[in-house]
Amino acid sequence: MARRHRPLETSAPRIEVCPAPLPTPGARLTIVIPSWNNLPYLRLCVESIRRNSAMAHQVVVHVNDGSDGSLEWVRTERLGHTRSESNAGVCFAVNAAAALASTDLIAYLNDDMYVCPGWDVALLEAVERIGHERFMLSGTMIEPGGKTPGSIVPCDYGGDPATFRERDLLADLGKLRRADWSGATSPPTLVHRRMWDLVGGYSVEFSPGMGSDPDLSMKLWLAGVREFRGVGASRVYHFRHKTVGREIVLNDGGERFALKYGLPISYFLWDVLRWGKDHAGPLPEMPQGWRHRWAQARAFRYRFKP
């Protein structure tokens, strides 16, 4: 059971950097995948990228620990990777892997995701339509449960790789559709490398990771990004593997976000990014008025938290 809101040790373990032996010719995306002893999920994720992508992409894995065989597997597959002997958390892991990017576009996938045919084409077409680098895109998750805004639910095709009904999922893709939506903030995500470098990637003060996704979105917002689009045609199946259910100490991402920006995460996601609502173009400037002032008041209370 995860233990929440305790004092944290946020310094990262030593991280090894292991570029791929050979570059990926013609790579369009650099796909970053952090993984913590989830070899069956990681293998399926990478295999789906290879089978279901229409174009060549660079894949970089961050291996946390890797004692389950993950480290040997990425080496056998000749994948570029970074590695820490213990769990480095999402922020350090993604930043380390992204430093090996060889393309202008950086995509972040969780290892418990299976990409569906056409996922990359839809993202790249959206980038072409936008026509500039100030964007954050998300793919659309197909999930067996939960109510993640923007996702297609409930669509149960298995809870783990052993029970995954891949053929049924692929056969049903024609009816698993939704329109583009607003509020891109969590993986699968795609950003331009120049924007990633400008805002410094993931903020390590959110280690091991709670609140780090909306923090990245807020940093991009402050850098002038107003295109936060979920691409309906870019679909991934998400097993919803409960990594945070392990015996780890979780940070209070909501408190950190409120102290950093003076606004609650919920206000930023729902009122500013319009998370899950139908996409209607670039977002307007941050709304003002009583809801904004009330949100500021709710965030201010964290200053007096014992």
C-alpha positions, 0 to 999 in steps of 0.5 A: 500500500502506497504511503502518502504525504510523508517527507521524501528523499528526492535525490536520484540514484546514479543513472547510467546512460547507454545509447543504442548501438546504432541510430534509427534511420529516418526516426520521426519521434523519440519515444521515452518509456520509464519502466520499473520491473514490468517486463511483460508490459514493457515487452508488449509496449515496445512490440506494439510500437514496432508492429503498429507504427507506420513510421520509424521511431527511436525508442529509449527506455529508462530501466528502474532496477531491472532485476526482473530481466528488463535490463537484459531484455533492452540490451538484447533488443539493442534499445537505447536506455538509461538505468538506475539501480533503484527506482529513480521516480518518473521525473528523473527517469523521463528526463534521463531518457529524453536526453538521448532524443535524436528527433525534434519530437519527444513522445512519452509512453507508460510501459503499460500502454499498447499503441494501436495502428495509426497512433503515430500518423494521427499525432504527426498529422495533428502536428502538421495542422498546428504548424508550429512547435507550441503544442502539447498533444496526447493520444487517446486512451482506451481503458477497461475502467476508470473515468479519465477525461478524454479516454474511451471507457469502459472497454475491457480487453484484458487487465494484463498482458497475459489476458490481453485480447489483442485481436478483439481490440484490433477488430473493434477499433472501427467503433472505438472512436471519439473526437479530438478533446482538450486538456492534453496533460498525461501520457501518451504525450507529444511535445516539441524538443525545443519546448521541452528544453525551454521548460526543463522537462519534468520538475524533479521537485515533484519526485517520485511523480505525483502532480508532475504531468500537470506541472509540465503542462503549466510550465508549457502554458507559461511558455506560451503554449495554448494548444493542448489537444487530445488526438482522438484518432491516436489510440492506445490501450491502457492496462492501468497497472497500479505502479503507485500501489507498490511500497513507495512513498508518494509526494503530495503533488497537489500541495506542491502544485498549489504552493508553486503556482498559487492555483489548485491542480483541479482548477488548472485542469478543468477551468484552464485546460478544459480537460476532456471537453471537445477540442475547439482550437487553441485555448483562451487566456486563463479565465478571471472572475470569482472562480479564479479568485476562489481557486487562489484562496483554496491554494493559499490555504496550503501556506498554513498547512502544518 
